[in-house]
Amino acid sequence: MRRSMVVANWKMYVSRASARVLLREIVDAVSEPPSCEVGVCAPYVYIPDCAEIVQGTCVLLGAQNLSDHKDGPYTGEISAAMLSEFGCRLVLVGHAERRYLYGENNLSVAARYLKAIEYGIAPILCVGETLEQREQGRTFQAIAEQLDTVISIAGIDSFTRAVVGYEPVWAIGSGQTASAEQAQEVHAFIRSQIASHSPRIAESLRILYGGSVKPKSAPELFAMPDIDGGLIGVAALNKQSFLEICNAVKV
Ligand code: 13P
């Protein structure tokens, strides 16, 4: 049985003070060993504050991106080694906003994924189709390409230490959640792609759904057999709605 996981992606929505308050509230609420793993992906500059707050708790700290290089002359970049110095256990890789607004492509995403693996940080590999791809019936093709590049560069065994996030681009921040059936169909496809390399790894891989998840939509999504939790944007900015979503996971 896969352990469920819910991860907040705060994006660029929080101030330093509000991030501290929100994280303390989350840590206090999940101080018991929770029924699911709970993670928070914070903006880089708040990571030292957040590291202090999560220390000794079961809340996992994550970043929203990392460099595709180990070190060197890459002004403005943050490496996996730097993140691991602050105790980051998770990192989003290839989030749709990085791919479509900042030009990250399958190859650079795979390089970032590999850096995370090399430094012992669990990458949350984000995949998902655009509205155009969905309307043209190219959802599976787009996702297969996103997965294949990573598999060919990092190897299938790396997925024992990774998480996959399915985030349809049209559902992110739009208020339009994928239906539970639509999401399940793609999650099952992702698992089958991994299973074609290793059924064992596919069975244990956690695949999270992201895209306008709300306390109301979470129970139905999380009840699906291949949906192992969620990646939460706007609804994670409020303690109560985030915790309600955490409580909606399968146990
Ligand atoms: P929303 O929940 O705001 O749609 O964001 C989802 C997301 O991008 C999580 O990574």
Residues whose N, C-alpha, C, O or C-beta is under 5 A from the ligand:
A	BS01	13P	N9 A171 I172 G173 S174 G210 G211 S212 V213 L231 I232 G233 V234 A235
